[in-house]
Amino acid sequence: MSETPTAAVTAAQVQRPAAPFQTESFRLTRPQVVGPETPEFPFPIKLSGPVQRGFGRGGKDLGCPTANLPDESIESIASVTKTGVYYGFAQVLPRPEGNELSEDDVKVHPMAMSLGWNPFYKNERLTAEIHIMHEFQADFYGYEMKVVVLGYIRRELDYTTREALIDDIEIDKLVAIRSLDRPDYKKFSTDSFFASK
Ligand SMILES: Cc1cc2nc3c(=O)[nH]c(=O)nc-3n(C[C@H](O)[C@H](O)[C@H](O)COP(=O)(O)O)c2cc1C
């Protein structure tokens, strides 16, 4: 049995937990594919909720826009797993009225998610931030989002430079794409949890 505390336990702590700094040797030895050939407990974890605004730094500072889920939507994942970076699939649903998203935008896309405290930015709260690997035609704050989390990539780290965080996020995206490119992961992109149209 692992002694690693779940995100819910760390969230219950009043202060942000300490995170180790990224090292060059960690970056150079990162595997390209992570997780077993078939998703294992606690995966798949299914989350949904309206997309919330974050601080907006993901798109501006990091070239990696993220869609945040509301606190209620992340309770289920925070109670069963630890903070860190995850991979899976996500879909933003079209709005019945005033929809600005294209047909491509509302498809199921690969995603990389950060569940944690963003130690580099010293956040005061636990958040789930999802980077969907697709160029959207329009903003989608307030739209309903569905997410299937299928695997764990790495723990959250602190960084001495923004560039080092960007480098790791770029590697996370590749690791997510490669890890999802296996039959038992790929099949979740057509899971009935996602809206078919
Ligand atoms: C794939 C991925 C990995 C991330 N890894 C880390 C990390 O290790 N440490 C960290 O402080 N923040 C990490 N972040 C979080 C970013 O700092 C965060 O998404 C960014 O600050 C945007 O937040 P905002 O939209 O609230 O401004 C990661 C984000 C993503 C999408």
The ligand as an SDF file (V2000), in Angstrom:
LIG
                    3D

 31 33  0  0  0  0  0  0  0  0999 V2000
    0.9270   19.4890  -18.6420 C   0  0  0  0  0  0  0  0  0  0  0  0
    1.1340   20.5200  -17.5600 C   0  0  0  0  0  0  0  0  0  0  0  0
    2.1420   20.3390  -16.6260 C   0  0  0  0  0  0  0  0  0  0  0  0
    2.3490   21.2950  -15.6050 C   0  0  0  0  0  0  0  0  0  0  0  0
    3.3440   21.0980  -14.6910 N   0  0  0  0  0  0  0  0  0  0  0  0
    3.5570   22.0180  -13.7260 C   0  0  0  0  0  0  0  0  0  0  0  0
    4.5960   21.8420  -12.7440 C   0  0  0  0  0  0  0  0  0  0  0  0
    5.2900   20.8190  -12.7000 O   0  0  0  0  0  0  0  0  0  0  0  0
    4.7910   22.8370  -11.8300 N   0  0  0  0  0  0  0  0  0  0  0  0
    4.0300   23.9770  -11.8120 C   0  0  0  0  0  0  0  0  0  0  0  0
    4.2620   24.8400  -10.9730 O   0  0  0  0  0  0  0  0  0  0  0  0
    3.0220   24.1640  -12.7000 N   0  0  0  0  0  0  0  0  0  0  0  0
    2.7720   23.2060  -13.6420 C   0  0  0  0  0  0  0  0  0  0  0  0
    1.7650   23.3740  -14.5450 N   0  0  0  0  0  0  0  0  0  0  0  0
    0.7670   24.4090  -14.2970 C   0  0  0  0  0  0  0  0  0  0  0  0
    1.0310   25.7020  -14.9810 C   0  0  0  0  0  0  0  0  0  0  0  0
    1.8830   26.4490  -14.1750 O   0  0  0  0  0  0  0  0  0  0  0  0
   -0.3520   26.3520  -15.0720 C   0  0  0  0  0  0  0  0  0  0  0  0
   -1.1650   25.6060  -15.9340 O   0  0  0  0  0  0  0  0  0  0  0  0
   -0.2390   27.7740  -15.5110 C   0  0  0  0  0  0  0  0  0  0  0  0
    0.2370   28.5310  -14.4370 O   0  0  0  0  0  0  0  0  0  0  0  0
   -1.5780   28.3410  -15.9470 C   0  0  0  0  0  0  0  0  0  0  0  0
   -2.3990   28.5950  -14.8760 O   0  0  0  0  0  0  0  0  0  0  0  0
   -3.5370   29.6970  -14.9970 P   0  0  0  0  0  0  0  0  0  0  0  0
   -4.3960   29.3250  -16.1750 O   0  0  0  0  0  0  0  0  0  0  0  0
   -4.2870   29.5960  -13.6750 O   0  0  0  0  0  0  0  0  0  0  0  0
   -2.8770   31.0060  -15.1630 O   0  0  0  0  0  0  0  0  0  0  0  0
    1.5360   22.4410  -15.5520 C   0  0  0  0  0  0  0  0  0  0  0  0
    0.5070   22.6080  -16.5070 C   0  0  0  0  0  0  0  0  0  0  0  0
    0.3080   21.6760  -17.4990 C   0  0  0  0  0  0  0  0  0  0  0  0
   -0.7830   21.8770  -18.5040 C   0  0  0  0  0  0  0  0  0  0  0  0
  1  2  1  0
  2  3  1  0
  2 30  2  0
  3  4  2  0
  4  5  1  0
  4 28  1  0
  5  6  2  0
  6  7  1  0
  6 13  1  0
  7  8  2  0
  7  9  1  0
  9 10  1  0
 10 11  2  0
 10 12  1  0
 12 13  2  0
 13 14  1  0
 14 15  1  0
 14 28  1  0
 15 16  1  0
 16 17  1  0
 16 18  1  0
 18 19  1  0
 18 20  1  0
 20 21  1  0
 20 22  1  0
 22 23  1  0
 23 24  1  0
 24 25  2  0
 24 26  1  0
 24 27  1  0
 28 29  2  0
 29 30  1  0
 30 31  1  0
M  END
$$$$
